Amino acid sequence: MTKFILFITFISAASFSFGQSIDNAYGPVPTREFIKTIGETYILLPLNKSDVQQGYDSFESKNNKKLPASASGMHLTLISAEQDKRAYFKDSVGNEYDTFVNGYNVFDIIPLNDFIAAKKLFLNKPLWLNDDEIRNGNPLDLDDRTPSIKNLRFDKVIVTDITLSWTNNAPFVFHVKTAKGQTGYIETSVSGTNNTKLPENLFYTHFYDKDPKTLYHFTPAMWQIIKGGGLPVRGMPLDAAILMMGRPTKINTSTLGTKVRTQLVYGDTDPSYYYFEGNKYVGRN
């Protein structure tokens, strides 16, 4: 009787890393639950251009006054918090402010230590793009339509500056420069602390901290196919398909005798399935 073994691996914070040198799927800085960061200092993010006039709707002082846009960059220490209720902060002179805890996070602030760590880790350092493009213009102006610079995936860039974005879900603006002197930016998080952890905002969705072309030894023709994106072609190696399509939601692996079969699952509510036999792509449904 043939022995059938089924292994199911879920892609989670600790289970899947695409050859990254730092073992944290949410980013290179350790993730902490917001309600467990009492005593940490946070920094108030700048408002996007359309919200500057109205100020910070999310924070109120004891006399019910909103913080003005000029409060951007203010340091606030978290003194208490309760999930789905209120969080209370204190500034450097003892003034208290409170805001709503939306599930597990609070709008408009990020841990100061994340900002410090991001600069320490990456300022003036090389990264390799997992995005195809870098944006240009003003990252605080949601109506800015300055054209992006495209066709850059896997290219090496130097991080020339790191500034604050307007959203706690992607709170950092990595300003980068390519080998050709092209400049632009990418918005990202560096940890899962005080954000929704959406895949499109995660650090490793946007960057590699090592050159992927030294991690995976594909032919030049295969690299061109991968860089072009889209769907895998029959016979494509599993690693190449994941590089091309991005991180799957789930990987299912089964062994039937000596044959290994792998299923990549993309999506939760309406998933797509991609099948591999012997590490080679055979089809989808």
N, C-alpha and C positions, 0 to 999 in steps of 0.2 A: 504494500500500500504506500502510495506516495505521501510523504509528509508535507503538509502545507502550513507555513508559518506566516502570520500577518503582523507587521509592525506598523503602527501609526504614530507619526511624529508631528506635533503641532508646532507651528512657528510662533515662538513666544519670546519674551525678554531674554531668556537664557538659552534657547534651543537652536537658533540659527544665526550664524555669522558668516558673511561671504568673504572669508579669508581675511577679515579685519584683524589688526594687531591688538585691538582693545576689545575685551569680551563684554560688551554691553550693547544689546540690540537697539536700545533707545538712544544711544549716543555715547561719546567718549567720557562723559561725566556721570558719575553714579546717580541713579534715580532715587528720590526720596518721596514718600507720600506727603502731600501738602500739610495735612493735619498733624503730621509728625515732625514738622520743621519749626515748631514753636521755639523762639529764641534766635532764629536765623534772621539776618538782615536781607530785606528785599529792596529792589530799586524800581521806581516808577517809570514805566515806559513812556516814550513820547506819544502824543496823539497823532493820528493821521490828519492830513490837512483839512478834511471836511468836518472834523470834530473839534478843532482848536477853539473856535468861538464859544462853544457850549461848555468846554472844560470836561473834567472827569465825572461822568454820571455815576461811576461805580463806587466812588469813595465819598464819604461824608464825615465831617467833624462832629463833635458833640453838640454844636449849635446848628447842625443841619446844613452847614455851608459846604458846597462842592469845592473840590480842589481845582484851581485854574490850570490852564495849559502850561503856565510858567513853572508849575511844580514838577515838570518832567525832570527825572534824575534824582528826585528826593529819595533819601534812604529811610525806610520804614522797618521797624523790628516787629515781627509777629509775636503777639503776647498771648493770644488764645484763638482757637478755631474749632468749629464743629461742622461736620459734613452736612451739606444742604441747609445750613443755617447762616450764622454770621462769623466773620473773622475780624479780630481787633488788632490794630497796629498802633505803634507809638513812634513819633519822630524823635529827632536828636534833642529837642528841648522839652519833651514830655507831652506834647499834644497828642491826643488819641483820635484815631479814625476807624471807621468800621465799613465793611463791605459784605456782600453776599457771597457765600461759598457755593459755586455752581457745580454740584456733584463733588468732584475732588480738586477743583482748582478755582482760582480767583482771577478776574480779568485785570489787565493793565499793569501787572507787576511780574517780576521774575527774581529768583534768588541772586543776590549780588555775587555770591561765590561762583555761580555758573558763568557770569560775565567775566570775572577775573580768571577763572579756569580756561575759558575759551581763548582769551588773549594769550595766556601762558602757553597753552598747547599749540596754537596755530598761527599766531601773528608772525609774519615774515617767514612762514614755513610752507613747504609744498604740500599740495593735495592734488588728487586726480578726480576729474569730474565724472559723476554718474548721470548728470543732467546733460542734455544735448545743447543747452544754451545758457547764456548768462544775460541778465537783464541790465538795462541802462535807464538813466533818468533818476527821479527822486523816489526812493522807496516809501516815503511818507505821503506821497500823493497818489491816491488810488486811481486817479484819472490820467496819470502820465502815460502816454502812448509812445514813448521813445522806443524805437525798434531794438529788439534783442540781437545779440550776436549768436549765431547758430552753428550747428555741425561741429560741436566741441567735445562730444562725449569721449571719455577716456583721456582727454588731453590733460597735461600737467599745468597747474596754475600755482601762483604764489599768493598767499593771503596778505594783502597790503594794509588792510584795516578791518576792524570788527566794531560795528556800531549797533545801536539798539533799534529794533523794529517797533511797530505800533501794536503788535499782537503777541500775547503770551504763548500762543501755539507755535509760532516761528519767531522767537524774540530777537534773534541775532541776524544782522546783515553782514555777511562775509563779502568784503570787497576784494576782488581777485584780479590778477593780471596774467595773461597767457604768455607763452614763449614768444609770440609774435607782437607783444605789446598791447594787445586788446584788453580793455578793462570793462568790468561790469560787476554785478553783485548777485548773490543768491541768499534768500532768507531761509533760515533753518533753526532748529533747536539743537542743543548739545546734550540734553538729558530729558527724561520724561517727567521731571519735577514741575508741577503747576502748569501742565498743558494736557491736551486731550489725546496725545500720542497718535494722532492720525498719521498713517504711513507717509503721506506727501510732505509732512513737515520734519520727518526724522533725518538726522544727520547722514546716516548711511544710505538714505534714498538719494542724496545729493552728491556725496563725496566718497571717495576711497582714501584711506590714509597710506595705502601702498599702491604702486603701479599695477593695475590688473593685468597688464601684458607681461609682467614678470611672474605673476601668480598662475596664469593660465597660458599654456603654450599651444595656441591654435595657429593655423596657417594664416598668412595675410588675407587670403580670400575669405576665410571664415570670420576674421575680425571685421571685414567690411560688411558681411552679412549681419553680424551681431550689432554693429554700430548703426545699421540702417533701421533696426527695430522691427516691429511687426510680429508675425507668427514664425515659429521654427519650421525648418524644412526637414523632410524625412532623412533620417540618418544623422541628424545633428546631435552632438554630445549633450548630455544633461547639463553640465556646467555652462556650456555655451547658450543653451536655451534659457536658463535662469538669468544669465547676464543680459540676454537680449530682452526678455519679457519683464524682468524685475522679480522682486521677492514674492514667492507664492504665499497664499494664505495657509496652505497645508501641504505636507508631503506624505504620501502613503507609499510604503514599500512592502512588497510581498515576495516571498521566495517559494518557488515550486520546483522541487528537485534542485538542480544546479542553476536554474534560470531565475534571475532577479528582475522583477518588474517594478517600475516606479511610476506613480501617478502624482502629477503636480495639480493642485487645486487653486484656482484664482477666483476670489470672491466668496461671499457668505450667502447672500439671499438668492442670487442667480449665478451659481458657480460655473466656471468652465474647467474642463478636465483635459490634461495633456498626458499621453502615455509613452513610456520608454521601456524598452527591453534590452537588457545587456548594456545599459547606459546610453542607448541610441533612441532617438525620437521615432515613433511609429505612427502616431495619429492622435486625434482629439475628438471630443464630443461635447 
